[in-house]
Amino acid sequence: MMKHFFAEKFCGFYEKIFKEKISTGVGIFVKNLFFVAIGSGFATVFAFIFQILAGRFLGPAEYGKYALVQSIAMFFYIPMTLGINTALVKYNAEKEDRQRQRKIIAAIFSIVLVLSSVSAAAILFLTPGLAKLFSVSVQVIDLALVFCLFYVPYVILTGSLQSLQQMKRYSFFQACYGFLALAFLSLFFFNKEVNFEAAVLSVCFSFFAVSALIIFSIRDYLSFSVDAYWVKKIMRYGLYSAVGGVAAIFYMNIDKILINKYISIAQTGIYRVYYGAFITLALSVFSIFNTVFFPVASRNSNKNNLFKKINKVAPYLLVFGLPFLMISGFIVIKLYGRQYPFDFSLAALFSVAAILICLDGMYCWLMNSVGVAGAKVTAAGAAILALVNVSFNFLLIPRIGFEGAVISIILGYSASIAVVLSQRKVYRTKINE
């Protein structure tokens, strides 16, 4: 009943905006979107309860340490994957060919195993220097490495489900992850272990449990035979994608690190709450859409038509997205308690930033679906985004604090959108590399 209601409303919205009837391909998209929305919806609810409990019980200082562990872990994530998770979805979604898909997954796993092993060894050797670089304790660096080593296989395995378009399973495991993380955190708190380590380990245990379940689920697609052709092809695409990945890690995490450096660890915790209430919430909704959109776009030969549809949706995203984010963000921040005061001007800036992030995401993921030519464009856009964002973070955070960090996000994503739109001719390419 709910599925039919969702499909009916979506179809009505689609036909009103695009002035055309729903095709078979769009119908399948809606069906998959429904399954992902259910699973990711549960995951998002569990994740927000997790964040609120952690924020309320840990307090700004300990919650700030938890935020730093995640941010630093994302820097460690770069050399462990080099962007090949995007290549996994791109190439695996193109054709329904089990032998081809087995070869692609085997190639991905072998590359990630080598990269993760080498990276972990290097990080362990450089731990004291990294602690000084990030202005944190050695314990935070160690936990960030542990977090990353559990996070990498989780990302690759959920990407495998996405690439195989097994959206029911993907949705189920997303919900499992959220539920288990919350359950583990509750168990730690019940045993009176209320510290940031408990929050980190809760997430790691959840990554491990869900990864094990996914491996069992896709066992028919697993192979120990590695094809050199696919290793080379994936690495070529991945290197361009890695440029965007490296840039993304910088512009999505440097703000928290600089707030800790120039202001305080407690203020980092407060900033993380605002970031979660506005940007993470918006990205959760966008992630549901993109989980289905990117595989479909990779298979669709008419990228330019999809580009035109995004242009038609953009004004509605602004008109309806801004008030939705302001209201939902206010509610979320109030749930964290009095330690996290609500600031209207900061909330407005975060709402604008969240809308721009989603809009940039739609243009960039469509560009990625073109192939290597598109990956080059998104890499350029991400590099410009990082340059603008990081530069203004260094310039503004010491002077105006939080607002400087959010203004940097807005300026960076505006620059990225401008770069991608300037190369919109790439959407018309006929070759998928």
Secondary structure, DSSP 8 states (H G I E B T S, - for coil): -HHHHHHHHHHHHHHHHH-S---HHHHHHHHHHHHHHHHHHHHHHHHHHHHHHHHHHHHHHHHHHHHHHHHHHHHHHHHHHTTHHHHHHHHHTT---HHHHHHHHHHHHHHHHHHHHHHHHHHHHTHHHHHHHHTS-HHHHHHHHHHHHHHHHHHHHHHHHHHTT-HHHHHHHHHHHHHHHHHHHHHHHHTT--SHHHHHHHHHHHHHHHHHHHHHHTGGG--S---HHHHHHHHHHHHHHHHHHHHHHHHHHHHHHHHHHHT-HHHHHHHHHHHIIIIIHHHHHHHHHHHHHHHHHHH-S-HHHHHHHHHHHHHHHHHHHHHHHHHHHHHHHHHH-TTS---HHHHHHHHHHHHHHHHHHHHHHHHHTT-HHHHHHHHHHHHHHHHHHHHHHHHHHHHHTHHHHHHHHHHHHHHHHHHHHHTGGGGG-----
